[in-house]
């Protein structure tokens, strides 16, 4: 009796152990399947349960949806997938570089990877750290560092990347296994990014700043507001100096009245400034001016008699002669308030200015008023957050090429006084990004404002009161020259099935506007390529290799004002030997006429043939076995020809595509097998539907190196 009592708990323990073991096996299978399907949230949940059955399950939300083209699983469009995603890191599909490991290590590494690919970097860091400590997966340190970087832990990430690229022996003198070569190269780039992120108190690129001379520009009691006039060899600027326009020279000292001046550079020498004179300049103050492409000068006018008001005026010129200035309406100027520092966008459709008018965030704000095709200015709109703050935001300047707004503010963290900030405009949703402080040497502990730069962002002007002056607070004009901007493109070409690098792949780089000659690169033995890029261009890229489908991408240096390293990897899918079915091709009933939906799908084939200009294909149409054999053959030939005619109409050479109708001669499901099914059943109709298909196969391939030589 005693033995039976003790045996029962043992049985329960054994059963529990077996059940728990079976559960872990099931969890592993679910996780592996989810990982293969790129459902990393589900994979993470189940891998975590395998490692610790007490894990508290969390709800995971995939931040980006995957969208696949409507083609079957054999389709080339599956590899690489057409996805609407953000590229977190092109190396996250690199083949796992591992040494002998236990099942526990494998699951831990998979769990860390699932967290990372689901953008759960906090938990990815925790798991990768365990993998790093166990020294089983040589590439774990790279992904550990990458996850740290995503959490903005740049110092720790820098150390981890350095340990990965420069491994050291452990306490026993054993060197760790080397990482994957392509990832080692990536790690060197990531180290530079960490240094850049950590160096937030220094300028992003070397900038040479100097105060302009006291003969042309900084003469008198104040000079400020330099603005390019017609081109970058001529500027407008505001200055209070002797010789200005006054009504009564005996009672008015022109040295303390602001006027608008212009100067032109001859070679490297700025010429003697010219006062615009009347009617632009008067015995009041005029300044902070802008000259439009239509010959209209906008400027600010104010009086010492009423320091609560300042208004924006416009003066039209014809053949260099200005007519009387006119004050803009109440949609810009409001009595009792200040509207000042006008700037018009390059397309002439937006007037930016600064004002303390009602409806703002407090103090002076940046406002924008639309300008219609007839030149009429609409109601001003406050730019709101994140541009405006309860402090002062003044001196707006929109750099057209980079779509970046520059302005001065004392309402954001800075070096002191007014600092100059920049905010990029997202053209898709017309939202300004959070402003970035330009830091030293542009900004100082005093007031810095009136920032402008030339079209390519190579040089410009700003105003600052950083230097002491007799009155204690006066602006001077400074120039700056940016260091040359450099752009570099690099990446790796991978086999999409194995994630192995592809050597000797051809990478084509072409200016989309054909202003530059295309050029070609060949990947090295590690599948790597690299090249410098020119500024202010939009590039089309594609990677090709014989027996693979090519892949295209694009990068743009247009509008960029900072140096940048572009990374573009390619994942090429192998060309299958058989047919590639094209799902979704529809025709009018009993006809060969294409429907609009079919044309949309055929556009994908057009894109394929444009990218893979070395391939020829046969496009085939098939019917089911029902109906007359001869009629089915004729109908299928007509349908195939309709597809080919459409593709040729899109610019594909006729010799590269062959139309073939096979009728009912090449069924996927044999007729004998269909006849065993219940007539008109769902299974019966589905089988016939599978046989009614449109497909294509590659029938010719020219060596890509020969194509390269003929271009």
Wavefront OBJ file of the C-alpha trace (Angstrom):
o trace
v 0.000 0.000 0.000
v 2.781 2.353 0.896
v 4.511 1.657 -2.435
v 1.343 2.478 -4.393
v 1.033 5.835 -2.642
v 4.594 6.816 -3.510
v 4.325 5.560 -7.098
v 1.376 7.779 -8.004
v 3.242 11.112 -7.620
v 6.106 9.666 -9.640
v 3.717 8.853 -12.482
v 2.340 12.397 -12.365
v 5.862 13.812 -12.482
v 6.737 11.650 -15.474
v 3.527 12.539 -17.282
v 4.073 16.234 -16.579
v 7.614 16.015 -17.855
v 6.481 14.275 -21.056
v 3.654 16.790 -21.559
v 5.995 19.716 -20.929
v 8.514 18.270 -23.373
v 5.793 17.847 -25.985
v 4.627 21.421 -25.393
v 8.118 22.759 -25.934
v 8.380 20.783 -29.149
v 5.068 22.206 -30.335
v 6.097 25.753 -29.378
v 9.361 25.311 -31.265
v 7.562 24.102 -34.373
v 5.114 27.019 -34.228
v 7.968 29.484 -33.721
v 10.080 28.027 -36.549
v 7.111 28.140 -38.912
v 6.306 31.741 -37.940
v 9.950 32.766 -38.328
v 10.067 31.247 -41.809
v 6.928 33.217 -42.685
v 8.475 36.390 -41.228
v 5.792 36.573 -38.557
v 8.394 37.601 -35.995
v 5.902 38.602 -33.309
v 4.465 35.076 -33.117
v 7.951 33.581 -33.386
v 9.174 35.661 -30.438
v 6.236 34.662 -28.226
v 6.769 30.955 -28.826
v 10.571 30.955 -28.667
v 10.257 32.767 -25.332
v 7.860 30.084 -24.073
v 10.351 27.385 -25.043
v 13.120 29.069 -23.047
v 10.914 29.878 -20.098
v 7.419 28.446 -19.739
v 6.635 31.082 -17.087
v 7.144 33.896 -19.614
v 4.343 36.404 -19.417
v 2.885 36.598 -22.916
v 2.876 40.076 -24.374
v 0.840 41.430 -27.259
v 2.989 42.272 -30.233
v 1.934 44.589 -33.014
v 3.751 44.540 -36.336
v 4.473 48.200 -37.154
v 4.577 47.636 -40.909
v 2.306 45.498 -43.057
v 3.608 43.298 -45.835
v 1.939 43.600 -49.215
v 2.532 40.921 -51.845
v 1.793 41.067 -55.548
v -1.033 38.760 -56.638
v 1.144 36.001 -58.083
v 1.584 32.418 -56.980
v 4.311 31.034 -54.752
v 6.583 30.240 -57.664
v 6.512 33.823 -58.833
v 9.696 35.812 -59.156
v 7.897 38.651 -57.442
v 8.042 36.742 -54.209
v 11.824 37.010 -54.160
v 12.459 39.745 -53.436
v 9.014 40.612 -52.110
v 7.422 43.904 -53.038
v 6.965 45.267 -49.553
v 5.788 48.474 -47.950
v 8.312 48.547 -45.146
v 11.026 50.660 -43.652
v 14.520 49.314 -44.234
v 15.783 48.737 -40.716
v 18.937 46.941 -41.797
v 19.751 45.261 -45.061
v 21.864 42.634 -43.342
v 19.110 41.131 -41.218
v 18.726 38.354 -43.776
v 22.409 37.473 -43.843
v 22.920 33.755 -43.549
v 23.501 32.797 -39.941
v 27.212 32.415 -39.293
v 27.487 29.876 -36.492
v 29.684 27.288 -34.911
v 28.521 24.147 -33.157
v 25.677 25.097 -30.861
v 23.038 23.506 -28.679
v 19.312 23.668 -29.308
v 19.126 26.102 -26.388
v 21.642 28.443 -28.063
v 19.837 28.208 -31.381
v 16.477 29.127 -29.844
v 18.025 31.970 -27.849
v 19.592 33.393 -31.022
v 16.334 32.993 -32.922
v 14.450 34.718 -30.099
v 16.853 37.670 -30.157
v 16.549 37.892 -33.935
v 12.736 37.726 -33.754
v 12.699 40.592 -31.265
v 14.981 42.665 -33.478
v 13.048 42.055 -36.680
v 9.852 42.946 -34.848
v 11.550 46.220 -33.766
v 11.403 45.247 -30.085
v 14.970 46.395 -29.516
v 14.819 46.450 -25.723
v 14.258 42.702 -25.516
v 16.557 42.073 -28.489
v 19.417 43.689 -26.562
v 18.755 41.475 -23.546
v 18.768 38.267 -25.588
v 21.679 39.164 -27.865
v 23.770 39.994 -24.782
v 23.241 36.408 -23.588
v 24.255 35.119 -27.010
v 27.373 37.293 -26.979
v 28.339 36.024 -23.550
v 27.955 32.393 -24.655
v 30.205 33.022 -27.723
v 28.375 30.548 -29.933
v 27.249 32.795 -32.782
v 30.134 34.929 -34.141
v 27.716 37.481 -35.660
v 25.681 37.964 -32.479
v 27.870 40.924 -31.383
v 27.012 42.774 -34.607
v 23.259 42.448 -34.114
v 23.645 43.205 -30.414
v 25.396 46.463 -31.331
v 22.792 47.208 -34.004
v 19.995 46.823 -31.444
v 21.819 49.066 -28.981
v 22.131 51.677 -31.686
v 18.390 51.513 -32.311
v 17.889 52.340 -28.631
v 20.236 55.344 -29.062
v 22.774 53.762 -26.717
v 25.552 54.922 -29.015
v 28.484 54.580 -26.607
v 27.652 50.953 -25.831
v 26.944 50.254 -29.496
v 30.290 51.742 -30.515
v 32.119 49.454 -28.093
v 30.183 46.417 -29.281
v 30.846 47.179 -32.971
v 34.540 47.673 -32.192
v 34.725 44.362 -30.330
v 33.134 42.710 -33.367
v 35.523 44.231 -35.913
v 38.598 43.945 -33.669
v 38.088 40.762 -31.632
v 40.408 40.072 -28.719
v 41.356 36.745 -27.120
v 39.534 35.713 -23.953
v 41.171 35.069 -20.603
v 42.341 31.670 -21.865
v 43.977 33.237 -24.914
v 41.388 31.825 -27.331
v 40.382 34.097 -30.216
v 36.667 34.221 -31.036
v 35.455 33.021 -34.413
v 35.572 35.829 -37.011
v 32.319 37.429 -38.115
v 30.880 37.445 -41.614
v 33.004 39.657 -43.880
v 30.076 41.649 -45.214
v 28.860 42.384 -41.682
v 32.344 43.424 -40.593
v 32.281 46.029 -43.366
v 28.860 47.162 -42.243
v 30.068 47.400 -38.656
v 32.837 49.790 -39.674
v 30.207 52.053 -41.223
v 28.004 51.797 -38.148
v 30.893 52.904 -35.951
v 31.081 56.118 -37.946
v 27.354 56.625 -37.396
v 27.825 56.206 -33.654
v 30.590 58.799 -33.599
v 28.360 61.163 -35.558
v 25.452 60.697 -33.162
v 27.650 61.188 -30.096
v 29.222 64.336 -31.476
v 26.055 66.431 -31.125
v 27.843 69.462 -29.700
v 30.080 69.855 -32.728
v 29.069 71.051 -36.205
v 27.926 68.267 -38.493
v 30.518 69.238 -41.059
v 33.505 71.609 -40.999
v 32.304 75.179 -41.516
v 34.488 78.220 -42.078
v 32.927 81.360 -40.606
v 34.272 84.903 -40.913
v 32.962 88.383 -40.266
v 32.496 90.354 -43.484
v 34.647 93.422 -44.084
v 33.891 96.784 -42.477
v 34.203 98.684 -45.741
v 31.340 97.135 -47.731
v 29.147 95.257 -45.277
v 29.780 95.906 -41.602
v 29.984 99.657 -41.644
v 27.985 101.998 -39.429
v 25.978 101.134 -36.350
v 24.379 97.886 -37.626
v 24.371 95.572 -40.658
v 22.195 92.495 -41.076
v 19.817 90.545 -43.289
v 21.991 89.617 -46.292
v 19.853 88.054 -49.018
v 20.854 86.773 -52.469
v 19.551 89.078 -55.186
v 18.977 87.521 -58.662
v 21.982 85.167 -58.234
v 24.693 84.289 -55.721
v 27.008 87.055 -56.961
v 24.732 89.861 -55.787
v 23.170 90.488 -52.402
v 20.725 92.796 -50.696
v 21.454 93.725 -47.105
v 20.294 96.151 -44.454
v 22.612 98.695 -42.901
v 22.447 101.826 -40.748
v 25.335 104.050 -41.818
v 26.206 107.542 -42.867
v 24.977 108.596 -46.295
v 21.565 106.971 -45.960
v 18.240 108.467 -46.998
v 16.846 111.065 -44.547
v 14.392 113.979 -44.877
v 16.180 116.490 -42.652
v 19.954 115.852 -42.417
v 20.327 118.501 -39.719
v 17.876 116.762 -37.383
v 18.265 113.152 -38.525
v 21.505 111.181 -38.289
v 21.480 108.614 -41.113
v 23.974 106.492 -39.162
v 21.042 105.304 -37.057
v 18.453 104.765 -39.799
v 18.309 101.448 -41.625
v 18.305 101.379 -45.446
v 18.469 98.629 -48.065
v 21.769 98.298 -49.967
v 23.088 96.025 -52.686
v 26.601 94.849 -53.556
v 28.029 92.641 -56.322
v 31.088 90.420 -56.112
v 33.725 90.771 -58.827
v 35.967 87.712 -58.745
v 36.589 87.639 -54.977
v 36.025 91.316 -54.164
v 32.685 92.703 -53.065
v 32.104 96.058 -54.711
v 31.113 99.372 -53.125
v 27.532 99.067 -51.807
v 24.745 101.019 -53.477
v 21.818 102.492 -51.580
v 18.541 101.735 -53.379
v 17.377 105.274 -52.684
v 13.801 106.427 -52.961
v 11.076 105.226 -53.152
v 12.327 102.054 -51.387
v 14.347 103.859 -48.747
v 12.823 106.776 -46.834
v 13.435 108.730 -43.655
v 11.922 105.753 -41.792
v 13.676 102.408 -41.266
v 13.724 99.910 -44.151
v 15.328 96.500 -44.081
v 15.110 92.703 -44.037
v 14.347 92.671 -47.759
v 13.704 90.086 -50.457
v 13.640 90.422 -54.256
v 11.338 88.092 -56.250
v 11.860 86.708 -59.748
v 9.059 88.999 -60.950
v 10.990 92.132 -60.019
v 9.140 92.849 -56.772
v 11.033 93.875 -53.663
v 9.450 92.995 -50.332
v 10.892 94.694 -47.268
v 10.066 95.763 -43.720
v 9.407 99.382 -42.811
v 9.137 100.737 -39.274
v 9.393 103.984 -37.344
v 11.041 104.992 -34.094
v 7.872 106.956 -33.278
v 5.835 103.756 -32.868
v 7.981 100.799 -31.898
v 4.933 98.551 -31.520
v 4.386 98.371 -35.257
v 6.325 97.173 -38.289
v 4.845 96.390 -41.704
v 5.849 94.562 -44.864
v 5.845 96.648 -48.049
v 6.276 95.791 -51.699
v 7.851 97.884 -54.462
v 7.663 96.804 -58.092
v 10.542 97.502 -60.481
v 10.586 97.740 -64.257
v 13.976 97.830 -65.991
v 15.676 98.672 -62.700
v 13.339 101.536 -61.814
v 11.218 101.176 -58.658
v 7.733 102.543 -58.271
v 6.119 103.722 -55.035
v 6.051 101.106 -52.309
v 2.718 99.726 -51.145
v 1.908 98.289 -47.728
v 0.500 94.748 -47.861
v -3.038 94.196 -46.630
v -4.335 93.054 -43.258
v -3.963 89.392 -44.236
v -0.241 90.070 -43.534
v -0.032 93.413 -41.666
v -2.174 94.142 -38.608
v -2.278 97.598 -36.964
v -0.631 97.557 -33.550
v 1.570 94.552 -34.344
v 4.815 93.798 -36.153
v 5.055 91.851 -39.427
v 8.597 91.677 -40.735
v 11.387 89.767 -42.530
v 9.550 88.585 -45.686
v 10.756 85.641 -47.776
v 9.075 84.140 -50.863
v 9.557 80.487 -51.869
v 11.307 79.734 -55.165
v 8.039 78.755 -56.856
v 6.503 82.090 -55.835
v 3.568 80.432 -54.072
v 4.382 81.056 -50.401
v 5.223 84.205 -48.444
v 6.970 83.496 -45.133
v 7.363 86.200 -42.506
v 7.696 86.738 -38.767
v 4.998 88.421 -36.703
v 3.699 88.848 -33.164
v 0.123 89.120 -34.448
v -2.677 87.337 -32.538
v -3.195 83.608 -33.065
v 0.400 82.527 -32.538
v 2.167 80.491 -29.888
v 3.553 83.577 -28.136
v 6.120 86.268 -28.935
v 7.088 86.285 -32.609
v 6.085 83.303 -34.758
v 6.774 82.188 -38.321
v 3.729 82.665 -40.561
v 3.011 81.649 -44.145
v 0.590 83.289 -46.584
v -0.271 81.546 -49.890
v 0.218 83.422 -53.169
v -2.061 82.540 -56.096
v -1.199 82.541 -59.799
v -2.266 86.180 -60.112
v 0.057 87.289 -57.323
v -2.674 87.832 -54.739
v -1.631 87.013 -51.182
v -4.036 84.930 -49.118
v -4.706 84.814 -45.387
v -1.624 84.177 -43.259
v -1.366 80.835 -41.473
v 0.660 80.117 -38.347
v 3.186 77.283 -38.885
v 2.425 76.074 -35.338
v 4.480 73.333 -33.659
v 7.163 72.165 -33.936
v 8.368 75.384 -35.619
v 6.802 77.944 -33.272
v 7.171 78.106 -29.502
v 6.097 80.487 -26.705
v 9.406 82.283 -27.379
v 10.410 84.177 -30.526
v 10.827 82.657 -33.985
v 12.116 85.087 -36.619
v 13.993 85.477 -39.971
v 12.537 82.586 -42.041
v 14.436 81.265 -45.057
v 13.246 78.289 -47.143
v 16.024 76.480 -49.005
v 14.230 75.241 -52.092
v 16.535 72.436 -53.174
v 16.500 70.651 -49.819
v 12.967 71.735 -48.800
v 14.385 72.924 -45.489
v 13.167 75.877 -43.446
v 15.840 77.843 -41.576
v 14.880 80.323 -38.863
v 16.087 81.791 -35.573
v 14.510 81.017 -32.201
v 15.076 81.628 -28.513
v 12.281 79.273 -27.516
v 14.234 76.033 -27.950
v 17.360 74.648 -26.290
v 20.378 76.427 -27.712
v 23.673 78.122 -26.987
v 22.107 81.379 -25.836
v 19.970 84.205 -27.249
v 18.559 83.562 -30.699
v 19.966 80.418 -32.301
v 19.533 79.313 -35.902
v 17.575 76.109 -36.460
v 16.585 74.064 -39.486
v 13.514 71.920 -40.102
v 12.990 69.673 -43.119
v 9.586 69.628 -44.789
v 8.032 66.248 -45.518
v 6.515 66.944 -48.931
v 4.149 63.949 -48.693
v 2.155 65.316 -45.775
v 3.451 68.950 -45.636
v 4.638 68.461 -42.065
v 7.819 70.061 -40.740
v 10.204 67.828 -38.828
v 11.410 68.731 -35.338
v 13.922 71.609 -35.654
v 17.654 70.916 -35.357
v 20.055 73.439 -33.831
v 22.904 74.334 -36.230
v 25.289 74.587 -33.258
v 28.698 76.303 -33.320
v 30.300 77.944 -35.185
v 27.060 79.248 -36.740
v 25.431 79.790 -33.349
v 26.953 81.549 -30.354
v 25.944 82.599 -26.863
v 24.513 85.831 -28.363
v 21.815 86.429 -31.002
v 22.273 84.683 -34.357
v 19.716 85.084 -37.157
v 19.091 85.914 -40.864
v 20.603 82.641 -42.122
v 20.672 82.064 -45.911
v 22.678 79.825 -48.254
v 23.138 79.355 -51.973
v 21.298 76.793 -54.052
v 23.794 73.958 -53.501
v 24.340 74.738 -49.832
v 28.015 75.489 -50.304
v 28.088 78.983 -48.832
v 25.889 81.673 -47.343
v 25.448 84.455 -44.802
v 24.000 85.024 -41.356
v 23.915 87.893 -38.872
v 25.143 87.917 -35.288
v 25.833 90.311 -32.430
v 28.526 88.030 -30.958
v 31.163 90.781 -31.283
v 31.073 93.724 -28.859
v 30.079 97.057 -30.339
v 29.810 100.599 -28.949
v 26.044 100.467 -28.493
v 26.262 97.101 -26.748
v 23.923 95.259 -29.132
v 24.305 95.448 -32.906
v 24.267 92.931 -35.710
v 27.162 92.232 -38.075
v 27.037 90.167 -41.241
v 29.049 86.930 -41.329
v 29.745 84.597 -44.227
v 30.219 80.863 -44.008
v 31.601 78.228 -46.354
v 30.703 74.594 -45.897
v 33.216 71.856 -46.461
v 32.651 69.915 -49.700
v 29.739 67.511 -49.522
v 30.532 63.858 -50.237
v 28.127 61.081 -51.114
v 28.993 57.400 -51.239
v 26.951 54.379 -52.275
v 27.759 50.849 -51.206
v 26.041 47.538 -50.704
v 26.066 43.792 -51.161
v 24.306 41.653 -53.771
v 22.810 38.517 -52.207
v 21.218 35.309 -53.434
v 17.639 35.724 -52.205
v 17.222 32.003 -51.474
v 20.451 31.309 -49.583
v 21.446 34.853 -48.512
v 24.937 34.098 -49.825
v 26.784 37.042 -51.431
v 26.923 36.954 -55.251
v 30.352 37.778 -56.728
v 30.754 39.316 -60.205
v 27.214 40.717 -60.242
v 26.711 43.775 -62.444
v 25.429 46.948 -60.750
v 24.188 49.649 -63.131
v 23.923 53.260 -61.911
v 22.135 55.797 -64.101
v 20.984 59.390 -63.763
v 17.194 59.195 -64.197
v 17.227 62.459 -66.142
v 20.054 61.240 -68.424
v 22.187 64.275 -67.685
v 25.145 62.053 -66.776
v 26.590 58.996 -68.484
v 25.587 55.703 -66.810
v 28.335 53.686 -65.193
v 28.747 50.066 -64.159
v 30.260 48.239 -61.189
v 31.067 44.572 -60.643
v 30.798 43.106 -57.156
v 33.903 41.592 -55.553
v 34.236 38.045 -54.256
v 32.122 39.007 -51.225
v 29.328 40.496 -53.345
v 30.340 44.020 -52.295
v 30.340 47.202 -54.368
v 31.037 50.853 -53.600
v 31.186 54.139 -55.509
v 31.050 57.897 -54.911
v 27.968 59.776 -56.173
v 27.580 63.291 -57.514
v 25.403 65.851 -55.710
v 21.967 67.049 -56.814
v 21.081 63.944 -58.853
v 18.474 61.191 -58.770
v 19.890 57.749 -59.509
v 18.311 54.552 -60.829
v 20.131 51.409 -59.677
v 19.848 47.801 -60.675
v 21.767 44.621 -59.943
v 21.989 41.726 -62.428
v 23.599 38.330 -62.662
v 23.099 35.653 -65.271
v 20.596 32.967 -64.204
v 19.027 35.455 -61.768
v 16.229 37.961 -62.049
v 17.581 41.476 -61.594
v 16.389 43.936 -58.965
v 16.069 47.724 -59.140
v 16.305 50.495 -56.563
v 16.850 54.246 -56.418
v 18.755 56.807 -54.354
v 18.857 60.593 -54.605
v 21.457 63.151 -53.625
v 19.173 65.919 -54.879
v 18.334 68.408 -52.166
v 20.822 67.039 -49.621
v 23.006 69.576 -47.866
v 24.986 67.158 -45.687
v 27.367 64.387 -46.697
v 25.773 60.957 -46.637
v 26.671 57.276 -47.040
v 23.930 55.400 -48.900
v 23.534 51.669 -48.334
v 21.658 49.636 -50.935
v 21.699 45.858 -50.894
v 20.100 43.667 -53.542
v 18.504 40.231 -53.188
v 18.337 38.374 -56.522
v 16.019 35.413 -57.094
v 17.107 32.578 -59.376
v 15.281 32.124 -62.678
v 13.182 28.920 -62.477
v 13.289 26.413 -65.308
v 9.536 26.055 -65.733
v 6.562 28.348 -66.126
v 5.880 31.233 -63.795
v 2.146 31.641 -63.442
v 0.672 35.143 -63.579
v -2.447 35.194 -61.458
v -5.224 37.689 -62.009
v -5.133 37.975 -65.816
v -8.760 38.397 -66.876
v -10.412 38.557 -70.304
v -13.888 39.326 -71.528
v -16.015 36.183 -71.698
v -15.114 33.939 -74.607
v -12.847 36.690 -76.002
v -9.184 37.668 -76.059
v -9.878 41.240 -74.918
v -7.838 42.261 -71.854
v -9.604 43.813 -68.890
v -8.110 46.850 -67.054
v -7.089 44.692 -64.075
v -5.073 42.465 -66.415
v -3.197 45.471 -67.759
v -2.172 46.473 -64.234
v -0.707 43.010 -63.682
v 1.017 42.984 -67.077
v 2.693 46.264 -66.105
v 4.660 44.161 -63.609
v 5.944 42.042 -66.496
v 6.866 45.234 -68.347
v 8.859 46.385 -65.319
v 10.495 42.972 -65.116
v 11.617 43.099 -68.740
v 12.902 46.664 -68.411
v 15.028 45.708 -65.418
v 16.116 42.416 -66.984
v 17.036 43.783 -70.403
v 19.089 40.654 -71.062
v 16.099 38.277 -71.013
v 13.616 37.041 -73.623
v 10.414 35.324 -72.579
v 7.563 33.230 -73.909
v 4.158 34.348 -72.684
v 1.644 31.539 -72.859
v -2.111 31.184 -72.426
v -3.922 27.971 -71.501
v -7.535 26.799 -71.420
v -9.304 23.968 -69.641
v -10.342 20.783 -71.460
v -13.944 21.803 -71.952
v -14.923 22.884 -75.462
v -13.576 22.216 -78.938
v -9.817 21.530 -79.114
v -9.225 23.704 -82.154
v -11.306 26.527 -80.744
v -9.444 26.401 -77.410
v -6.129 26.553 -79.250
v -7.243 29.589 -81.259
v -8.667 31.332 -78.176
v -5.527 30.768 -76.105
v -3.306 32.025 -78.931
v -5.397 35.172 -79.216
v -5.254 35.776 -75.479
v -1.493 35.291 -75.360
v -1.108 37.671 -78.293
v -3.258 40.298 -76.518
v -0.872 40.185 -73.563
v 2.185 40.431 -75.803
v 0.720 43.306 -77.831
v 0.070 45.233 -74.625
v 3.611 44.634 -73.363
v 5.111 45.718 -76.709
v 2.991 48.892 -76.577
v 4.829 49.778 -73.362
v 8.197 49.893 -75.121
v 9.439 46.293 -74.922
v 11.125 45.119 -78.145
v 9.005 42.655 -80.150
v 11.926 40.257 -80.560
v 12.164 39.768 -76.777
v 8.701 38.284 -76.249
v 6.901 35.375 -77.913
v 3.147 34.719 -77.708
v 2.106 31.050 -77.583
v -1.331 29.547 -77.077
v -1.334 25.983 -75.766
v -5.070 25.505 -75.540
v -5.763 22.473 -73.367
v -2.528 20.633 -74.253
v -0.554 21.430 -71.071
v -2.934 21.059 -68.107
v -1.664 21.342 -64.570
v -4.315 18.842 -63.482
v -4.876 16.055 -66.060
v -8.383 15.633 -67.481
v -8.521 12.032 -66.314
v -8.002 13.189 -62.748
v -10.685 15.880 -63.076
v -13.177 13.331 -64.451
v -12.972 11.455 -61.158
v -14.374 14.509 -59.342
v -18.029 15.302 -58.792
v -19.186 17.376 -61.811
v -19.742 21.077 -61.107
v -18.519 20.669 -57.520
v -16.234 23.285 -55.998
v -13.270 20.923 -56.368
v -14.216 20.270 -60.018
v -14.464 23.961 -60.909
v -11.243 24.827 -59.046
v -9.334 22.211 -61.023
v -10.562 23.632 -64.326
v -9.711 27.135 -63.120
v -6.112 26.097 -62.415
v -5.791 24.866 -65.978
v -7.125 28.182 -67.342
v -4.019 30.238 -66.744
v -1.540 32.716 -68.179
v 2.165 32.150 -67.562
v 5.608 33.011 -68.848
v 9.023 31.404 -68.928
v 12.496 32.635 -69.785
v 13.596 31.311 -73.191
v 16.678 33.435 -73.828
v 19.393 35.175 -71.825
v 22.183 37.423 -73.090
v 25.361 37.662 -71.051
v 25.103 40.830 -68.943
v 28.743 41.684 -69.597
v 28.020 41.810 -73.346
v 25.098 44.149 -72.689
v 27.409 46.296 -70.590
v 29.899 46.667 -73.445
v 27.225 47.693 -75.958
v 25.822 50.523 -73.830
l 1 2 3 4 5 6 7 8 9 10 11 12 13 14 15 16 17 18 19 20 21 22 23 24 25 26 27 28 29 30 31 32 33 34 35 36 37 38 39 40 41 42 43 44 45 46 47 48 49 50 51 52 53 54 55 56 57 58 59 60 61 62 63 64 65 66 67 68 69 70 71 72 73 74 75 76 77 78 79 80 81 82 83 84 85 86 87 88 89 90 91 92 93 94 95 96 97 98 99 100 101 102 103 104 105 106 107 108 109 110 111 112 113 114 115 116 117 118 119 120 121 122 123 124 125 126 127 128 129 130 131 132 133 134 135 136 137 138 139 140 141 142 143 144 145 146 147 148 149 150 151 152 153 154 155 156 157 158 159 160 161 162 163 164 165 166 167 168 169 170 171 172 173 174 175 176 177 178 179 180 181 182 183 184 185 186 187 188 189 190 191 192 193 194 195 196 197 198 199 200 201 202 203 204 205 206 207 208 209 210 211 212 213 214 215 216 217 218 219 220 221 222 223 224 225 226 227 228 229 230 231 232 233 234 235 236 237 238 239 240 241 242 243 244 245 246 247 248 249 250 251 252 253 254 255 256 257 258 259 260 261 262 263 264 265 266 267 268 269 270 271 272 273 274 275 276 277 278 279 280 281 282 283 284 285 286 287 288 289 290 291 292 293 294 295 296 297 298 299 300 301 302 303 304 305 306 307 308 309 310 311 312 313 314 315 316 317 318 319 320 321 322 323 324 325 326 327 328 329 330 331 332 333 334 335 336 337 338 339 340 341 342 343 344 345 346 347 348 349 350 351 352 353 354 355 356 357 358 359 360 361 362 363 364 365 366 367 368 369 370 371 372 373 374 375 376 377 378 379 380 381 382 383 384 385 386 387 388 389 390 391 392 393 394 395 396 397 398 399 400 401 402 403 404 405 406 407 408 409 410 411 412 413 414 415 416 417 418 419 420 421 422 423 424 425 426 427 428 429 430 431 432 433 434 435 436 437 438 439 440 441 442 443 444 445 446 447 448 449 450 451 452 453 454 455 456 457 458 459 460 461 462 463 464 465 466 467 468 469 470 471 472 473 474 475 476 477 478 479 480 481 482 483 484 485 486 487 488 489 490 491 492 493 494 495 496 497 498 499 500 501 502 503 504 505 506 507 508 509 510 511 512 513 514 515 516 517 518 519 520 521 522 523 524 525 526 527 528 529 530 531 532 533 534 535 536 537 538 539 540 541 542 543 544 545 546 547 548 549 550 551 552 553 554 555 556 557 558 559 560 561 562 563 564 565 566 567 568 569 570 571 572 573 574 575 576 577 578 579 580 581 582 583 584 585 586 587 588 589 590 591 592 593 594 595 596 597 598 599 600 601 602 603 604 605 606 607 608 609 610 611 612 613 614 615 616 617 618 619 620 621 622 623 624 625 626 627 628 629 630 631 632 633 634 635 636 637 638 639 640 641 642 643 644 645 646 647 648 649 650 651 652 653 654 655 656 657 658 659 660 661 662 663 664 665 666 667 668 669 670 671 672 673 674 675 676 677 678 679 680 681 682 683 684 685 686 687 688 689 690 691 692 693 694 695 696 697 698 699 700 701 702 703 704 705 706 707 708 709 710 711
